[in-house]
Amino acid sequence: NDLVGINVSFVMFVAGLLLRRRPKFHKRLMLFGTIGMVGPAIARWPFAFIANNPPLVGILMQLLGILVLAFDLLTTRRIHRATWIGVVTLILVPAIAIPLSAAPFWLNFLVSLKHFLTQF
């Protein structure tokens, strides 16, 4: 799950860097790339209700995306295309990563990757 999220965040960062001459796209893509990386940090918050309820981490991350959406509506009265991309991505990553994490080919891939990385 985290491996998929990290890669999607990386893609958002790269897209943000490539679009740095378009400030509205750049700042939103960089922000959503950052939001995509805060899941492990949220999971470590010192609140038992978060530690005992892992899906709450994803909900909090999506709430951050909704706050960006609200910012767009309040400041420009429309939702920027990069915000739509970020919000949809925050929704799709868990919808893809959770079923993928139980797939045998994915588990085999992760075992192979761990074996390869521990050789060094």
KAVENKA-V123605 format. One line per field, one symbol per residue. ss: DSSP state (@ for helix, = for strand, . for the rest). psi: psi as a letter, one per 40 degrees, with the letter a starting at -180 (. if undefined). burial: I if it has 24 or more other ideal C-beta (glycine too) atoms within 12 Angstrom, else O. A space follows every 10 residues. Layout:
# KAVENKA-V123605
ss=???
psi=???
burial=???
This chain:
# KAVENKA-V123605
ss=.@@@@@@@@@ @@@@@@@@.. ..@@@@@@@@ @@@@@...@@ @@@....@@@ @...@@@@@@ @@@@@@@@@@ @@@@@@.... @@@@@@@@@@ @@@@@@@@@@ @..@@@@@@@ @@@@@@@...
psi=dddddddddd ddddddddfe egdddddddd dddddeeedd dddeifhddd degdeddddd dddddddddd dddddeeihi dddddddddd dddddddddd eehddddddd dddddddee.
burial=IIOIIOOIIO OIIOIIOOOO OOOIIOIIII IIIIIIIIIO OIIOOOOOOO OOOOOOIIOI IIOIIOOIIO OIOOOOOOII OIIOIIIOII IOIIOOIOOO OOOOOOOOOO OOOOOOOOOO
